[in-house]
Each structure stands twice: as structure tokens, then as C-alpha cells.
Amino acid sequence: MIKILLVEDDETICFGIRSALGKKGYEVIACAGIEEGKDFFSEEIRLILLDLNLPDGSGYEFCRWIRQAHDTPVIFLTVRDDAADITRGLDMGADDYITKPFHIAVMESRIQAVLRRVSAGGVSAAEASGEMTAGTDGSGRPDVLCCGDICLNRKRMLVYDRGEEISLTALEYRLLLMLMENKGCILPRGRILEKIWDADGSFVNDNTLTVAVKRLREKLNDTACITTVRGIGYRMEEKA
């Protein structure tokens, strides 16, 4: 059973998350603060759901403590939807950032995506690079998508820029995959939100997408392949 550590001081939210995830087969260990979270943390924890506003400090502090010695994935759950807060969380190594209120189904989807990404990351770089060859999956889609110097291996869930493996969060990977699958086409912001986040986009702050695109560009060495179409959305395209 996959163990999840939930650091959240709102008892109602804790009850809802524990009940929903318990039905999906997860074991949720809930605690109300940073110190309690440190006491409950162990190597058996596969993922951390972390609030920012806690009675004994900020969730950033707990995330920083985790990152000093562990690579356990972290998803922030918070009402703070300012771009600066989202950027800070992602810069600290958070794998995703969900703003409240949110649908439980959306959270479950994000958790599954992060766990899939972490599992895929267990493949060695040598094995992964050996897979960066042409092929197709069962539906006839190519295993490897490329745009300029960027290559995405759909089978291994790995991304390379100029032959160097790039570490992306689950959210960043899903965003890049959607852009590359629709290379040359304009993707409206609303469609991206519908596909990657909530079914109707109503529980996602628009700043989250802006920050995610910014971080993705930076990790891909400020690539010019991701173009902003002002007032509409984004497009992935080859650059001369």
C-alpha cells in the first residue's frame, strides 16, 4: 500500500482527503504541523501533501527540510495562489502546486501523475538514452517526439535537451507532452487547463499555468520553441 504523508491543520480537509484516498487504496498519515510531520516522516512515505499555512510555521520550511536529505515528491495544497508563491514552491523542488478549493478527483489525478513520473525516473540514464530511437506505441503514435534540440521519450517519460537529460516535475512533463503532441498548433490556455488540470478549469488559478510555462522554458535552457500567442495560449514550433 502506498503511504502518503498529509501535513494539514484543517480537520475537515484532512478528513475528506483521508476518506477519498483511503477508498483508492492509499494509506494516509495525517498530521497538523511541521514538527509532527517530521516525526511521522519515514523512508516508507512515497509522497507528501503539504499545506503552506501551518500552526508552527510555513510549509516551505518543511519542504526545505525534506529536500536536504530526501527526494520524496511533494505536492503543495494551499489557498495562496499568487505567482510568487507558486514560483517559490516549484523552485524549492515541489512536484506540483494545487490551489484550494479543488476537486478531490483533480488531486487524485495529480497524485497518480507524480507517482508515475517518480517511478519512471528510476530508469538509468544509460537505459533511457538507448530508448531514444524511432518507434511507435500501441496506437501508432511515435515513442519519441522532437522539436529542435528537445526530445521527449513517451515510453520512458524522459526529456532530453541537446542530448542531456532534463529533470522535470510531473506537471512540467505533462505540459511539455501536450505541447509536443500538438506541435505547430496553437493551444488555448483554457484547453491546456482542461487537459492538465481540472475538467472545467474552474479550480485552477491562471497564474499556475503562467508559472509552469516559465519554469519549463528555463529548464529547457530558455528554449524559443515554446511561443506565447498573446491573448490566446501557447504553441510548440521548430525555430530556425
Secondary structure as GFF3:
##gff-version 3
##sequence-region A 1 240
A	DSSP	beta_strand	3	7	.	.	.	ID=ss1
A	DSSP	alpha_helix	11	23	.	.	.	ID=ss2
A	DSSP	beta_strand	27	31	.	.	.	ID=ss3
A	DSSP	alpha_helix	34	40	.	.	.	ID=ss4
A	DSSP	beta_strand	45	51	.	.	.	ID=ss5
A	DSSP	beta_strand	53	54	.	.	.	ID=ss6
A	DSSP	beta_strand	57	58	.	.	.	ID=ss7
A	DSSP	alpha_helix	59	67	.	.	.	ID=ss8
A	DSSP	beta_strand	74	78	.	.	.	ID=ss9
A	DSSP	alpha_helix	83	91	.	.	.	ID=ss10
A	DSSP	beta_strand	96	99	.	.	.	ID=ss11
A	DSSP	alpha_helix	104	120	.	.	.	ID=ss12
A	DSSP	alpha_helix	125	130	.	.	.	ID=ss13
A	DSSP	beta_strand	144	147	.	.	.	ID=ss14
A	DSSP	beta_strand	150	153	.	.	.	ID=ss15
A	DSSP	beta_strand	158	161	.	.	.	ID=ss16
A	DSSP	beta_strand	164	166	.	.	.	ID=ss17
A	DSSP	alpha_helix	170	181	.	.	.	ID=ss18
A	DSSP	beta_strand	186	188	.	.	.	ID=ss19
A	DSSP	alpha_helix	189	196	.	.	.	ID=ss20
A	DSSP	alpha_helix	206	219	.	.	.	ID=ss21
A	DSSP	beta_strand	226	229	.	.	.	ID=ss22
A	DSSP	beta_strand	233	236	.	.	.	ID=ss23
###
